[in-house]
Amino acid sequence: MFAWTKQGLVFDTARQGVGGWMRHSALTPTPYRLDDELIRVYAGFRDVDGVSRIGYVDVRADDPATVVRVSTEPVLNIGRGGCFDDSGMILGDLVDAPGGLHLFYVGFQRVARAKFLAFTGLAISRDGGNSFQRTQDTPILDRAPGRSTIAAVHTAIYEDGRWRLWYAVGDDWESIGGQPFPRYHIRHVATDDLSAIPRADQVCLRPQGSEYRIGRPRVYRYGRRYLMYFTRGNVNGDYFPGVAASDDGIAWQRRDASLGIALSASGWDSRALCYPALLRQRDRLLMFYNGNDMGVDGFGLATADYAEGVADVQC
């Protein structure tokens, strides 16, 4: 589909971060175009205890491997004690829509008898993405039958006054080596009102073969079709992206063999490659992604040329 060329580790959090709340990791890096000169990559940065807060790294649009600025404080901090996001958060999506820049995020909560719970919150910025305020202290996508432990939005598209959401849902755990790992798959729902998301939704993709989880769906318009990048994990410990195509955004055909990128022989993305997110930059398509241990080192970049069909992708 696209032939990707790796550009290396763009942001090494331990070396280039501000410390404290940004000690290591840059989970689910999500690019957002500030203007013609800057791209802002939002991510979840972890402190020494592994608790993640949302901040950003600004890179040059014409040279996205060059870091220009790093947020000194989180743009969204963890929730108050007892709330669904009191133990950390990762990026879901960023969408300009009426009312401001909408930030969909996945809040984590540690609980006594499960590894964690993860549900979707919403915050809005009215200052260009420098700070965000929650719309509520409770999830906008919460527990429901079939999603008792995870409901994590990772793509939101706003069209003609209506939202389309793609998200991962989880209901149980896979035991690997005596340790619990979350099982989840990808679903879709449409709504006119983010404060009243319908429970009735549609299955998009389920794990196949030895896979037990498939999630972080990033959906883009691709000509008249839709293109989805996701991340899948199997019982052998592999954690790697896949790709799928759809005519309507609901029924998907997997095209994993056409992903166009592979693990490196050594280094920060030699054991895992995950959470790709795309952005069109003139004659190139940019892919920001994480590597080993779900992004413990930071985030990297790969690019695809215009000749590979970039013009057809809306992102």
N, C-alpha and C positions, 0 to 999 in steps of 0.2 A: 504494500500500500504506500508506505513512505520508506525511504532509505535514510536512516538516522546516522549522523556523525557526532560522536561524543566530544564535548568540549571540556570535560573534566569537572572537578569539584569547584563550584563557583563560590560557595560560602561555607567555610570551615568554622562552625559555631564556637568550638573551644578556643580557636585562635583569633577569630575576627569578631566574636560576640562581645557583649558588654559585661559578661559575668553575672553573678547573682541569679536573677530570674532567667537569664539566657546563658546557662552554663554549658549545655550541650544539646544536640539534636536540632532539627528543623523539620518538624513533621508536616506531611501533606502540603508541600509548597504550592501556592496558588497565585499565579501572576495576574496583575491588574495594571492596565495602562494608565499612568498618571497624565502623560502628555506626549508630545512627539519626542521628547528627550529622555524620559524616565519610565521604567517599568518597576512597579512595586511588587515584590514577592512576599505575600503574607504566609506565615507558617506558625506552628506551635513549637515554642522553644522551652526546653526543660531546665529546671533548677537542679540542685544537687540531690534532691529527694525524688526526682523524676516527674515532678508536677509541671505540666506545660501550660503556658500562657501565650496569647496571640500577640505577635509583633510583626515587624516587617524588615526587609532588606531592599533598598532601592538600587537598581542596576541601570547602566546606560542602555538605552533602547538600541543604539547602533552597535554596541559592544556589550551584550548582556552578561559576559563573563567578568565585567568590571564593576565592582561594588562602589557605589557613590556615598551611601548613607545607611546607617543602621538605627532602628528605633531604640532610644535610651530607656523607654518605659513601655510596658505592654499597652496595646491599643484596646485590649479587652482582658481584664483580669479574671481570676477564678471567682466563682459565685460564693455567696455567703454560706456558712456552715449549715449542712443539712439539705442544701439544694442539689439539684441533679448535676451541677457543674462545679462542685466544690473540690474536686480532686484533679482537675485539669481539663484541657480542651484541645481539639484539633480543628483545622479549617475544613469547612464544607464547600462553600462557594461564595462569590461576591457578585452582586447584580445591581446595576443602576436601575432604579424603578421609582415611580412616584413616591415622594416622601424622603428620598435619600439613598445612600449606598447601603444596600442590604447585605449583611454578613450572616450567612448560615454557618453554624458551628456545631460540633459534636461535643457535648459535655460529658465528662466521666465522673462517676461516683464509686468509691470503694465501699463495699458492703461486707457483712460478716460471712455470708454463706455462698457467695459467688465471687469470681475473680474481679468483676466490675460490672456496672451498668453504663450504657451509653445511649443518650437521647439527644434530639436536635433542639438547639436554641436559636434565637434570632436577635441580632443587634443591628442598629442603624447608625450611620454616620451622616452628619450634616456639615462637616468641616473638611470634606474631600478625602476622608479615609484616615485622618490622623488620630481620631478617637471614635469609639462606638459606645452606644448606650443600649442596654437590653430593652426589648419591648415588654418583657415579663420575666419573672424569676422561675417560671416553670417551662417545660418544653413545649414547643409548638407541634412536635411530633413525638408522642409519648407512648407509653405501653398500650397494647391492644392485643387481642387474640392473635397468636402467631409471631408477635414481636415483644415478648416479655422481658428481654434483656437488652436488645439493640434496635434502634430506629435512627439511622444516621444518614441525613441528606448530604449528598456530595455534588449534585448538579441541580440548579434551579434556572429555568428559562422563563422569562416574562414576555408574553406575546398577546397583543390585543386584549389587555386587561385581565389576563388569566395566567396563572402559574402552572408550570409543569415541573414536577419534582421526581428525581431518581434517587433512590436511597437503598442502603443495606438494612436488612432486618435479621435479627437473631432471636433464637428461642431456646437454644440448648448449647451443650459444650462437647467438644471432642477431647478424649483423654489420650495424650501422646506422652509416652514415658512416665506415666503417672501424674502428668501435669494437665490442667484444663486449658483448652484453647477454644475461642468462640466459633461457633458454626453460624454462617450467615449467607444470604443470597440477595439478589437485586430485584427491587420492585419499583413501580411507577404509580403516581397519582396526579390528577389535575384538580385545581381548586381556584375559585374566585377570591377566596378569603384565607389568608395564612393563619388567622386565629380560629379557623374552623375547618381544618383539613379532613376530608372524608376518610372513614376507615376502609371503605371499599376501594381496593386498588388492583393492580395487575402485576403478575409475575413477569419479569423480563429474562433473567438468567439464573440458573441454579448450578451448583457445582457438578462436575462430571468426573467419572473415574475415581482416582485416588484423592481428588480435591474434597475438602470439607468446608472451604470458605471462598467466597467470591464477592468482592465489594469495591469500595471507593470508585463508583461509576462516574466518569467524566464524559458528558455527552456534548457533541458538537453537530451543527448542521454541516452536511457534506453534499453540496449541490442540492438536489431534491431529497436526499436521504439524510439519515442520522448516522453518526460515527461515535462509538463508545470505547474509551480506554478504561480498563479496570485492573484490579490486582487479585490474584488467586493464590491460595496456599493449599498444599497437599500434605498428606500424612508423612511424607518423606522429608519434610522440612523445606521444600522449595517455596519461594515467594517471588513471584514474577508477574509482569503484566500480561494481559490478553487484550484483544481488540475484537469488536463486533460491529455489524452494520444492520440497519433497519430502515424500512420504508415509513413507519409510523411512530417510531420511538417506543414501541411496546413489544412487538415480536422481533427478536434479534437472531442473527446468524453469526456464530463465532467464526473469526478469521485469524486465529492466534498465529498461524504459520506466517502471516504477512506482517507481523509486528515490526520487523526491520531493525531490531536492536537486540544486543546480547550482553551477557555478563562479561566483565573485564577479566583478564587473566590474573590480575592481582589488584590489591588496593581496596578503596572504599566501597566499590560496587561489584566486587568479585563473587560474593556469595548470595546477594539478593539485589533485586532492582524492583522498585515499587512506586506507586502513587504518581504516575505521570499526569501532568497537566499542561495543556497546550496554549500557545498564544501566537497569533499571526503578527509578524513584523516585516512589513514590506514584502520583499521577495523571498522571505524565509518563514518557516514554521519553527517555533521554539518549543522544546519540551523540557520543563523543569521536573526533576524527579528525585527520589530518595534512593539510597543504596542499602548497605548492610545494616542489620538490626533496626530496620524501619526508620532509617535516617539519623542514626546516632552521630554521624560525622557532620551532617549539614545537608545541603542540597547541591545537585549538579545540573548540567545542561547538555542537551543534545539538539542538533539542528537538522532540518531537511530543506532542500533547495526548492525554489519556485517550480523548477522543471518537473518535480515529483508530484505536482498536482496541488500545491499549496493554495492556489487561487480559489479552489472550490470549497475550502474549509472556512467556516465562519466561527471565529474564536478570538 
